[in-house]
Amino acid sequence: MSRDGAGLFAGFRVLGRFSGHVPHVLRYHGRHREFYVATAVGRSVHTYNVSNALPQDITCLAADRMLIFASYDNILHAFARNKEVVHTYEGHKARIHLLQPFGDHVISVDVDNVLIVWNIQSEEEYLQVDFDRDTFVVSALLHPSTYLNKILLGSQQGSLQLWNIRSNKLLYSFPGWGFAVTTLAQAPAVDVVAVGLVSGHIIVHNIKFDETLMKFQQDWGPITAISFRTADGHPVMAAGSPVGHIALWDLEDKKLMCQMQDAHSTAIAGMSFVPGEPLLITNGADNALQVWIFDGPGGTGRVLRSRKGHSAPPTKIRYHGQNGEQILSAGQDGTLQSFSTVHDRFNKSLGRGSINKKKSKKKGLKLDTMALPPITAFASEVAHQSDWDGIIACHQGYITCTTWNYQKTSMGTHKLRPEEFSKYKPIDIYATAVDITSCGNFAVIGMSTGQVDVYNMQSGIHRGCYGKEKAHEGAIRGVAVDGLNQLVITAGSEGLIKFWKFKTKELVYSTELSSSPSAILLHRDSGILGIAFDDFSISVLDIETRKIVRTFSGHHGRINDMTFSPDGRWLITSSMDCTIKTWDLPSGCLIDCFLVDAAAVSLTMSPTGDFLASAHVDDLGIYLWSNRSLYSLVSLRPLPADYEPSLVTLPSTCPVQDEDMSGEEEPCDEMIEYVSPEQLEEQLVTLSSLPESRWKNLLSLDVIKKKNKPREPPKVPKAAPFFIPTVPGLIPRYIPPEEEKDAQSKVVNLGVLAQKSDFYIHLEEALSTNEYKVPLDLLKRLGPSNTEVELRGLAPEGGGSMEVMLSFLRMIGMMLSKKYNFELAQAYLALFLKLHLKILSSEPNLLEELSKLSVQLEETWIHLQTLFNQSLCVLTYMKSALL
């Protein structure tokens, strides 16, 4: 059995993704008079408006003044208004790797060496050229300025060719310089292009006269990107390298002007000077997009603004604070970053862990031996974060724990480790688990030796340890402090959970687990502890009673992370089996499960309950999943044992559009609304679904009428109404005179009173048929006043008869015997007795029927009272006894 898509969580969007290995493009919007940068991020194009996602990751990007072109595999798409795909070009047999917009055409080249010229509007092929792989493999593409209908092609063999696209003719071949061409760029001067080679050479060449004007070389490998600074009086050329450095060359003096080392931590993918401004835009596969401004001495640039995420996959994510707007993320790149769920401009990086910050800055990224290994676990609190450090973190295989300051967005002042290791650093001893108290004053750190220490977060002073020498025999797998700083809970790899008094450090309780725990997580508000085991099972422990209250099994791989919903009702787990499961703690059932392409290494649920965030294996993004139970009807029934989760694609960088959600709103087969039957079971007493106002006040109607009686008679209006009366409805129509007369007539039609009501007629018929369902349904539809009128009309003085009164009593008897509409039977009988007590006492037939009803009522009530007493007794015991 499977269910389409994720039931409880729906993909929303991804955070922390800004750039990939595909070079960015710069385009000028004439009407807005602004430059826009477009970057490829996975399946989406960012123009700092976000486009709709393509089915696969984008491999190539280009833009003209109207459209953005993006290709994946062998298909090319054109985006308009930064969002919608308006053209699709299909015809390539292999992956597209080069794109060049060209007037009303766009040129694409695939890895099989096929060049196709497309007509942008009609989506038709204008021209196709197949190049011989042995002699000319196309590696670069450029349309030289002012060269009408001509393109310049660079090859892996080193030669260049100039083609006329319109006539499909090869105009000229350039012999090249013996090295593969990696990139081509148009210089500000007409006829001049810059050729980047795999050897690290840059050739500034005049293609009109086939003459080399300048030649430069950089020592950092192949040239990945070239851009010229134009129109602001500085003849500068910038070149990118595979190691992330940028070289700036002075074209007047023909020499290297300056170097910008470690501009990116990976290869420079794209580089563009903004025309007419001293701004350089760069992007790389390190997930960074940066704008550099050249306003300093020596011609070097500084970062003006940037969008950066993790350059290596995040390993641990946690929501920070109670507003659900910031997610702290620790990555394999060694950085700790904060991502905003509201807007990217609120993102901030707390930097990279370092043993000595000053020495690290001098050495630079590549030679930094002072850098700390990646963070494996951290805990944060906002209580005193403006006064001192509010984040504690432990690092992979490292004994020292670091503090971090969220307000200052930097690494903190303290490095916490046991005093005996203050002078030397052991290799095989390291910190494994950390927690911070809810007041933000203390940090609890567990070690691989089984030692658990407490430190003051403000001063960094060691405040003691748990146990005589160590808390556990095995390595610490998890530590947790309760919300009131009363208990510290520690889990050891030997299979023990221990409870300690926070202040006195005394051992309160110890319990043995069924298996070795791999991690623990405490929900402070409810006092529930989640324990993940090495055998892939999960247990939930109540820290008040110190007993295991739930055990879940169902994962088939190592459990990577756990998170609780804010109310503590759900425990959400992720595993190496690529599933994300939601367990309902009150019912002890699995209520949601879905499958993702890459296993989630970390999970965190928003304190406001609106989003679940996940980080995945080999993925730079943090994925947000919206909690559908907040805005739509979601089935929370237990999933069957043979449930097969469906694969859910990870959300892209754009939020899910409303039109995409419209299809999901249709209720599925599982969500058919349950209609309660009129009678649940023959042994049970069933009440009607009528509101109390319809039956509860039947005996007090005379009192209600007295209270509602007007104090003075209604006043006659002095003059005719200003507005002529109209018939109610959408189209205004005046009331005809005769209708008005009828409506205002005060003459009572006695003929209506003389007629028998439907209820009366059906009661008469029921004497012979013994079917009382129809009269009962009619009576249920009436209000209290109408019900009283109907019951008054059953007596002979009201136009009724003894037979109909007998029939009414039999209807009540039928309701009591079937045990349904129980409260209605009581109310109707009470009103009937109140109205007709004199007649009932004088008629033997009616008295006999009443005696039968009395016995029925007594039996039913004794049965009900027994059940009530039994339930109350059990409930009182459960509330008072200590289980």
Buried (B, 14 or more C-beta within 10 A) or exposed (E): EEBEBBBBBBBBBBBBBBBBBBBBBBBEEEEEEEBBBBBBBBBBBBBEEBBBBBEEBBBBBBBBEBBBBBBBBBBBBBBEEBBEEBBEBEBBEEBBBBBBBBEEBBBBBBBBBBBBBBBBEEBEEBBEBEBEEEEBBBBBBBBBEEBEEBBBBBBBBBBBBBBBBEEEEEEEEBEBBEBBBBBBBBBBBEBBBBBBBBBBBBBBBBBEEEEEBBEBEBEBBBBBBBBBBBEBEBBBBBBBBBBBBBBBBBBEEEEBBBBBBBBBBBBBBBBBBBBEBBBBBBBBBBBBBBBBBBEEEEBBBEBBEBBBBBBBBBBBBBBBBEEBBBBBBBBBBBBBBBBBBEEBEEBBBBBBBBBEBEEBEEBEEEEBEBBBEBBBBBBBBBBBBEEBBBBBBBBBBBBBBBBBBBEEBBBBBBBBBBEEEEEEEEEEBBBBBBBBBBBBBBBBBBBBBBBBBBBBBBEBEBBEBBBEEBBBEBBBBBBBBBBEBBBBBBBBBBBBBBBBEBEEBEBBEBEEBEBBBBBBBBBBEBBBBBBBBBEBBBBBBBBEEBEBEBEBEBBEEEBBBBBBBBEBBBBBBBBBBBBBBBBBBEEEBBBBBBBBEBBBBBBBBBBBBBBBBBBBBEBBBBBBBBBBBEEEEBBBEEBEEEBEBBEBEBBBBBBBEEEEBEEEEEEBEEBEEEEEEEEEEEEEBBEBEBEEEBBEEBBEBEEEEEEEEEEEEEEEEEEEEEEEEEEEEEEEEEBEEEEEEEEEEEEEEEEEEEEEBEBBBBBBBBEEEEEBEBBBEBBBEBEBEEBBBBBBBBBEEBBBBBEBBBBBBBBBBBBBEBBBBBBBBBBBBEBBEBBBEEBBEEBEEBEEBBEEBEEBBEEBEEEBEEEEEEEEEEEEEEEEEEE
